[in-house]
Amino acid sequence: MVGGSWGYAEFLASITKLNDPEHHNMLDWYGDDVDSAFFDHTRVNYRLYGMKV
């Protein structure tokens, strides 16, 4: 799983570098249709709504 901003940065680095040891594992886990520019604010707000911080 990808956790936090550092984990997401590592994930993006891994899927863009063919020689990265985790490249194929990450694409198998997530799929090969990654759009790093896409952000679904409605979904994020829905998931954050019930959290207590």
C-alpha positions in Angstrom: 0.0 0.0 0.0 1.0 3.6 -0.5 0.9 5.7 2.6 1.5 9.4 3.0 3.1 11.9 0.6 6.5 10.1 0.8 4.9 6.8 0.0 3.1 8.3 -3.0 6.3 9.9 -4.2 8.1 6.5 -4.0 5.1 4.9 -5.8 5.3 7.4 -8.7 9.0 7.0 -8.9 8.7 3.2 -9.0 6.1 3.1 -11.7 7.9 5.5 -14.0 11.3 3.7 -13.8 11.4 0.4 -15.7 14.5 -0.7 -13.9 13.1 -0.1 -10.4 12.8 -3.4 -8.6 9.2 -2.6 -7.5 8.0 -1.4 -10.9 6.1 -4.5 -11.9 4.8 -5.2 -8.4 3.3 -1.7 -8.1 1.7 -1.9 -11.6 0.3 -5.4 -10.7 -1.1 -4.0 -7.5 -2.5 -0.7 -8.8 -2.9 -1.3 -12.5 -1.2 0.4 -15.4 -3.6 3.4 -15.8 -2.0 5.8 -13.3 -2.8 9.5 -13.8 -0.7 11.3 -11.2 -2.4 14.6 -12.2 -5.9 13.3 -11.3 -7.3 14.3 -7.9 -10.8 13.4 -6.9 -11.6 16.0 -4.2 -15.2 14.8 -3.8 -14.0 11.3 -2.9 -11.3 12.6 -0.6 -13.7 14.9 1.2 -16.2 12.0 1.6 -13.6 9.8 3.1 -12.3 12.6 5.4 -15.8 13.6 6.6 -16.1 11.1 9.3 -12.6 11.2 10.6 -11.8 12.7 14.0 -8.5 14.4 14.2 
